[in-house]
Amino acid sequence: MNIRLLSTVFSSAALLLGAQAAFSSASALASSLTPTPLIFDDDGSQDGMTALAYMLANPQFDIKSISISQGIARPEIFVNNLELMLGRLDVTGIPIGIGRPDPLAGNNAFPDFIRDGSDTFWAPFVQLPDQAPPLETRPAAELIVETVKQSPEPVAILATGTLTNIAEALRLDPSIIDNISVVQILGGAVFTPGNLGVLPDPPFATNEVAEFNIWVDPVAAQEVFEAGERGLNIELTPLDATNQILFSRADQQAWLETGTPESLIAAEFLDFALTVIASENDPNPVWDLIAAINLSEPNFSQETPLHIQVDTESEPGATQGQTVAVPGLPPNALVSLNPSFDNVSFTASEVFSFPEKESVPEPVSTAGLLLLGTVGFGAAIKRSRKKC
């Protein structure tokens, strides 16, 4: 065979193989860049809204719906301020689910002075516009079921309040378990004391073991953990974990300097926490944000498989709402006990400093495919955080 012809054949074959390999890699890259569909469910807390701001800014997730559970919020009041917050962030098109006003059973509730802060959206610390585009609203449980059922990809749920809406959705359609990739829950106190005792009066002061989110609706929480025995993938961030991570006034200042819409409003929420919740500007846990980071960053905390059971039978002022790790039973949750920023590539001050997405050459031609194969996909998209 003519040497020049042979060279041309080999070159053409190499070109074709390179193009095919590049196309295959491009397809894998496109798949890896697809954000995870997310349902955000919160009970109207300032740290919950910080977590919402974090997830809205996080390129790993695509929030498909937001639902408001009873707890700190009065859902029918909170929805109006949530619309204003989303309007400030220029977020449109996300439907909002309005939860029931009371727990599934019993009458446990946050005291009114805590709920009043949610009603006013922590003014004057947090600034809201006078108006914003209205968003579609639905009953929360129905919206959760619809979002899960209509998603072509498994949906993640971040539940940072009471589990009332999640339990109601599971009651409405238990089959949604099949299309839920994970439910990340902020709640409970497994091997550490609860937090009801921060309030001086019974039933709070006398219950030393429960955490507020679980205590307000323990029946709902128990039903969700029972779903973990039927295949629901549950990850739990309890007080054991949130006690390990604190955010300071320096972090708040860094969020201001980050200067994104999400970091600025998060800085306002943290200003409220450091001024009102903490004493003398002591660092604050920002509980719900820890759960959000746990969901986003698998290395943030090791997880311990445990069987979690909720005390639904005791009196509210005794041990009702306690999350008990029962030995000898199959695990129904993966529990975060010791998160650390040492395990990830960013600090507490850099939480809102997400990397910019870099463009990848579109493989519209053989040359484009070969360019993709040449540049390498690890360099095309940087998954690590950029430093402030």
N, C-alpha and C positions, 0 to 999 in steps of 0.2 A: 504494500500500500504506500502511496505517496506520503512522504514524511509530513508535508504541510497539511495534507488532508487528515492524516492521523492526529496531528496536533489540534486541528479544528474540531474533530470529533470529541477528543478528550476535553477540550475547553468547553464545548457545548454541554457535555455530560456534567462537568463540574458546575457549570452555570445553573443547569436544571436542578441538580442536587442541592446546591446552595440556596436556590430560590425556594425549593420545597421545605428545606430545613428552616429557612427564615420565616416562611409562611406559617409553619407549625409553631415556631417560637412566638410569632406575632399573635397567633390565636391564643396560645397559653397566656401571654402577657395581657391581652385584652380581657381574658377571663379573670386573671388575678386582680385587675384594676376595677372590676365591677364592684361598686359599694354594696354592703350588706343592707337589705331592707330592714328598717327598725321601727318598732312601736315604742314610743316613750310614754310611760305612765307614771304620774307623780301626784302627790296629794297637796300641792300648792305651797311648798316650802321655798325659802330663799336659796337654800343649798340645792334644792331640786331644780330651780331655774338656772343656777350656775351650771349644773350638769347638763341641762337642756342647751345652754349656750355652747358648751363644750362639744356636744354631739352635733349641733347644727354646723359648727365649724370643722368638724372632723371628716376628712375626705373618705374615710373608710366606711362611712354609713350614709344611708339615704333614708331620712325620716319620712315614713309613709303616713303616720297618724300620731296624734298626741291625745292622750286621755287624762282626765282629771278625776282622781279618786277623792272620796271624802277622807278627812283627816285633819290636817291643818286648814285646808281650803274648805270653803263652802262652794262646791263646784258651780252652782248657778250664778254666784257672784264672781268667782275667780276667772271664769271664761272671758269676761269682758276685758279684764286687765291683761290676760294672756294674749288676746288679740292685739292689744296695744303694744305689748312687748314684741310680738312677731312683726308688727308693722314698723316698729323702730328698727328692727334688724332687716327690714325689707324682705321678709319671708312670706311668700304667698302659696296658696294651693295645698296646704296641709290641713286636712279636716281635723276637727277637735271633737273628742268624745266627752260628754258630760256625765259623770258618774252619779249614782244615787246619793242622797244626802246623809245616809246613816249606814252603820255596819250591817252585815248580813244577819247578825244576831247580837243581842245585848245592847247596851247603851254607853259603852266606853267612848270617851271623847277627850280631845285636847281642851284645856281651859280656854275660856273666851278671850283672855288677854293675848294669848298666842295666836288665836284665829283672827283677831282683829288686825294684826300686822299683815296677814295674808290678804284680808279684805281691802286694805289700802295699798297693797303691793309695796310695802316697806318705804313709803314716802316719809320724809323727803330725800332719803338716801338714793332711791332709784327714781330716775326721771323717765316718764312715759310721754309720748305725744298725745295731743288732745283727741286725735282720731286716727283710725287705721282702717284699711279695707276689711270688711267683714269676711269671716271664714265660715265654711260649712260646718255645722254642728250636728251631732247625732248622739243618741244614748251610747255611753262608753262601751258597754259589753258588746252591743251590736256592731259597733265600729271595729272593735278588736277582732271579732270573728270574721267580719267582712274583709278586713285588711289581710288577715292570715290566709283566708280561703282564696282570695283573688291573686295572691302573690305567686309568680312563677318560680320564685326561689324561696327557700326556707327563711322565715322571718325571725330576727332577734327581738327580744323584748327587754327593755330596761325599766324595772319597776322600783321606783325610789320612794314610794309612800306605802300606804296600806295596800293590801292585796285584794281589796274588795272587787275592783273591776276585773282583775285577772280571774278570780274565782267565779265571778258571775259569767264571764265568757266561757270558761270551762264547763259550767253548768249548762249554758246555752247550746254548746256544741263541743262535746269532748273530743271529737275527731281532729280539732285544730292542733292537737299535740303533734300530729304527723307532719305538719309543715312549720313547726317552730324549731329553730336551730338551738336556741338557748333562752332561758329567762334568767337574767341577772337581777338579783334581789338585794336591795339595801334594807337590812333589818335583822333583828335578833341580837342576842348576847349569849354565846355558847359557853365559853369558859371564863367569862368575865362578868362582873355585876351589870345589871341593867341601868337604864338612865331615867326611869320615872322618879327616882329619888331627888332629882334636881329641883323638884317642886316640893314645898314644905308641908303640904296638907294631904291627908288621905283622900282617895286610895293610892295616890302617887307615892307619898313618902313611905308607906308601909310595904310597898312591893319593891323588893330589892333585886329582882331577877329579870324583869321584862324590859324590853325595848319598845319605844312608843309605836313604831309602825306595825309591829306584830300585835301589841297589846290592844290597840284601838279596834282591830277586827281579828281576833285570834281564830275564829271559825274559818274565815276566808283563808288565813295563812295555812291552817292545817289542811284545808282542802287542796291548796296548791302543792304542798309538800307530799300529799297523798298521790297527786298526779305524777310526782317524781318517781313513785313506785310503779307507775304504768308507762314509763318511757319519756316523760317530760324531762329534758335536760336542764337542771337547775344549778346555777352558781350563786352562792350566798356570800355577801359581804356584810358581816355582822360588826357590832361594836368592837369585837376582838381585833378587827382589822383597822377600823377607822380611828381607834385610839392611838394607832401607831403613826399616823400622818397628820401633821398640823400645818396650817397656812398662816403666814405672818403678815404684818404690815409691809414688810419688804416685798413679799409676793404680790400684795395688792398694788403696790407702786409699779412693780414690773409688768403686771397686767395692763395698767394704764399706759405704760410706755410701749407695750406691744401695739396698741393703737387700732386694733380691729374692732368692728362693731360688737363682736361677741366678747372680746376680752374687756372692753370698756364697761359693758353692762355687768359682767362678772365681777369686775373691780368694785362696782357700786354695791352689789350684793355682799361682797366680802367686807366692804367698809361698814355696812350695817352689822354684820356678824361680829366684827372686831370691836365695834363701838357699843353695841347693845347686848349681844349674847355673851361675849367674853368680858372679863373684868380687867380693866386697865390695859386694854389692847393685848391681852394674852392671845397667843395663837389659837386658831379655831380649826376644828376638824374638817369642816365642809363635807359632811358625811356622804351626801349623794354623789359628789364629784369623785370620791374614791371608788365607788361602784362603777361609775362611768369609765374611769381609767382602767379598772379591772376588766371591763368588757372589751375595751379597745386594745389593751396591751397585755397579751397572755403572760409575758414574763414579769409583770409588775408584782405578782404574788403567786407563790406556790399554793396549790389547792389540796385540801385534805378531804377525802371521801368520807362522809358521815351520814348516819340515818338521823334526820332531824324530826322531832315530834313537838307539837305545840300544845301547851297546857290550856285546854279549853274548859276545864271543869272546876278549877279552884275559883275562889272569890277574886274580884278585880284587885282588891287591896292585899291579896296574899301572894300567890304565884301565877295567877292567870297571865297568859301571854308568854310564859317562859319557853325558850327554844332549847329543848333537851337533846343532847347527843346520846342516842340509845345504843349501847354496845351490843354486838352479836346479831344485829339486823342488817340486811343489805343496804348499802348507801342509797339515799335518795337525793343527795345534793353534794356538790363540790364546794367546800367552804374555804374562803380566804381568811387566814389567821395572821399573816405577817407580811403585808405589802411593804415595798421600799422603792424609793426613787433610785437607789443604787442598782436596781435590776433593769433600768431602762436608760435610754440615751438622753434624757432631758430631766430638768429639775422642776420643783414646784413653781418656780418663777416662770418657767418656759412652757407651762401646760398649754397655753393658747398659741404657741409659736409653731404652727403647722408648716411643713414644707410646701413650696409651690410645686404644682404639677408641671413636669417638663414634657414637651411635645415629643411624640415618637413619629418618625417618618411613616407616612401611610403607604402601604405596599401596593400602589396602583400600577406598578410596572416591575419588570425584572430588575431594573436598576434599584428601585425602591426596596425590593426584597433583599437584594444583595447588600444594600446599605444597612438595613436592619440587622442582617447577619454579621456585618462588620463591626458596627458600633457596640453590639452586646447589650443585652437587655438589663443587666444589672446596673449599667451606667445610665440607661435611658430614663429610668424612674428611680429616684432615691427614696427609700422608704424611711430613712432615719430623719429625726428632727433636725432642723437647723438651729444653731445657737443664736440667742438674742445678741 
